[in-house]
Amino acid sequence: MNDVSLAAVGDNCIDRYLAQKRSTVGGNAVNVGVHLARLGRNVAYYGAVGADREGARVLDSLRANGVDIGHARVATGSTTAYTDIAVDEDGERIIAFEDFGACAGYRPAAEEIDRLRACRHVHIGWLDDGGALKDALAAAGVSVSQDLSVSMAPDHRRSDGLAIAFISAGPSIVEGERLLAEALAGGAGTAVVTCGAMGSLAADGTTTARAGVLPIDVVDTLGAGDTFIAGFIHARLDGQPLQRCLEAGRDAAAPTCLHLGGFPQQPANLA
C-alpha cells in the first residue's frame, strides 16, 4: 500500500475548545491526510502554516502521524489558522470565530501542481483558490475528491471534475438525497452525503448505497466527517463496492467521536 501516492491539500488549523480550555490540531485537509496515513497510505500534505509555535505544532502532528510535510509551507509574517469552538444554550457545538491565517491565499506553486498531477489521488479541503487546483488536476485526469461543504470555490457546490464529491447535510435523508442528485448532475463521478445521526448516502450513477451510524457515547463530533472521508477514500482506492466504502467511512469515523479533535492527540491547554 505504501507505494501509492496520495496528497491532501489545503486547510490546517488549531481547534480551540473554549468551554474545555483545550486545543487540538485539525482542519479538513490535515485530518483527512492524517487518517489516510494511519490507514497505511503514503500521504503528502500541501498547505501553509504560520511562522509561530502553533505552526510548528501542526507540522509536528503531521510528521508524528506519518504524513510527508516536505511540501508544507511556513509563511513568514503570517499566523497559523485557528477556530474557536463554543457551545450554545442548547448544548450544541458551534463555531464562534475563525481566523484562516496562513491558509488564506495559499496556492500550490507550479512545480507543486506538477507533482500533484503525478498522484494517484488528491483530496482538497478548504482552499482559497476559486477551484483552480481542482480544475487543473481534473483536466490532467487525476482522481480528485473534495469536501464541498468547506470549499472556497465561487460556487461551493460545483462538483464537475471530481472523482468523489463529499457533502455534509443536516440530519435529513430527504435533503441528503437532494444533495446527492445535485452533485451527480453537476458532474461528480461519485457523490457522498453524510447526514449526521441519520447516516450517509452515496451514488455513482449506477449504484446507490446507504449506511447508518454506530451506537457510541459521543464526546466530540469535530473531525468525524473528515475521518469518514479518509475511510471512504481508502476503501474506494482498494476497489471496494460503494456499500462497503460507506461502511468503511462510518467505521473509521465512530472512534473519532470518542475524543477531542479530529485524530488521536494530546490536547494542549488554552492560555
Secondary structure in CASP SS format (residue, H / E / C, confidence):
PFRMAT SS
TARGET T0000
AUTHOR 0000-0000-0000
METHOD secondary structure of the structure
MODEL  1
M C 1.00
N C 1.00
D C 1.00
V C 1.00
S E 1.00
L E 1.00
A E 1.00
A E 1.00
V E 1.00
G C 1.00
D C 1.00
N C 1.00
C E 1.00
I E 1.00
D E 1.00
R E 1.00
Y E 1.00
L C 1.00
A C 1.00
Q C 1.00
K C 1.00
R E 1.00
S E 1.00
T E 1.00
V E 1.00
G E 1.00
G C 1.00
N H 1.00
A H 1.00
V H 1.00
N H 1.00
V H 1.00
G H 1.00
V H 1.00
H H 1.00
L H 1.00
A H 1.00
R H 1.00
L C 1.00
G C 1.00
R C 1.00
N E 1.00
V E 1.00
A E 1.00
Y E 1.00
Y E 1.00
G C 1.00
A E 1.00
V E 1.00
G E 1.00
A C 1.00
D C 1.00
R H 1.00
E H 1.00
G H 1.00
A H 1.00
R H 1.00
V H 1.00
L H 1.00
D H 1.00
S H 1.00
L H 1.00
R H 1.00
A H 1.00
N C 1.00
G C 1.00
V C 1.00
D E 1.00
I C 1.00
G C 1.00
H C 1.00
A C 1.00
R E 1.00
V E 1.00
A E 1.00
T C 1.00
G C 1.00
S C 1.00
T C 1.00
T C 1.00
A C 1.00
Y E 1.00
T E 1.00
D E 1.00
I E 1.00
A E 1.00
V E 1.00
D C 1.00
E C 1.00
D C 1.00
G C 1.00
E C 1.00
R E 1.00
I E 1.00
I E 1.00
A E 1.00
F E 1.00
E E 1.00
D E 1.00
F C 1.00
G H 1.00
A H 1.00
C H 1.00
A C 1.00
G C 1.00
Y C 1.00
R C 1.00
P C 1.00
A C 1.00
A H 1.00
E H 1.00
E H 1.00
I H 1.00
D H 1.00
R H 1.00
L H 1.00
R H 1.00
A C 1.00
C C 1.00
R C 1.00
H E 1.00
V E 1.00
H E 1.00
I E 1.00
G C 1.00
W C 1.00
L C 1.00
D C 1.00
D C 1.00
G C 1.00
G C 1.00
A H 1.00
L H 1.00
K H 1.00
D H 1.00
A H 1.00
L H 1.00
A H 1.00
A H 1.00
A C 1.00
G C 1.00
V C 1.00
S E 1.00
V E 1.00
S E 1.00
Q E 1.00
D E 1.00
L C 1.00
S C 1.00
V C 1.00
S C 1.00
M C 1.00
A C 1.00
P C 1.00
D C 1.00
H C 1.00
R C 1.00
R C 1.00
S C 1.00
D C 1.00
G C 1.00
L C 1.00
A C 1.00
I E 1.00
A E 1.00
F E 1.00
I E 1.00
S E 1.00
A C 1.00
G C 1.00
P C 1.00
S C 1.00
I H 1.00
V H 1.00
E H 1.00
G H 1.00
E H 1.00
R H 1.00
L H 1.00
L H 1.00
A H 1.00
E H 1.00
A H 1.00
L H 1.00
A H 1.00
G C 1.00
G C 1.00
A C 1.00
G C 1.00
T E 1.00
A E 1.00
V E 1.00
V E 1.00
T E 1.00
C C 1.00
G H 1.00
A H 1.00
M H 1.00
G C 1.00
S E 1.00
L E 1.00
A E 1.00
A E 1.00
D C 1.00
G C 1.00
T C 1.00
T C 1.00
T E 1.00
A E 1.00
R E 1.00
A E 1.00
G C 1.00
V C 1.00
L C 1.00
P C 1.00
I C 1.00
D C 1.00
V C 1.00
V C 1.00
D C 1.00
T C 1.00
L C 1.00
G C 1.00
A H 1.00
G H 1.00
D H 1.00
T H 1.00
F H 1.00
I H 1.00
A H 1.00
G H 1.00
F H 1.00
I H 1.00
H H 1.00
A H 1.00
R H 1.00
L H 1.00
D C 1.00
G C 1.00
Q C 1.00
P C 1.00
L H 1.00
Q H 1.00
R H 1.00
C H 1.00
L H 1.00
E H 1.00
A H 1.00
G H 1.00
R H 1.00
D H 1.00
A H 1.00
A H 1.00
A H 1.00
P H 1.00
T H 1.00
C C 1.00
L C 1.00
H C 1.00
L C 1.00
G C 1.00
G C 1.00
F C 1.00
P C 1.00
Q C 1.00
Q C 1.00
P C 1.00
A E 1.00
N E 1.00
L C 1.00
A C 1.00
END
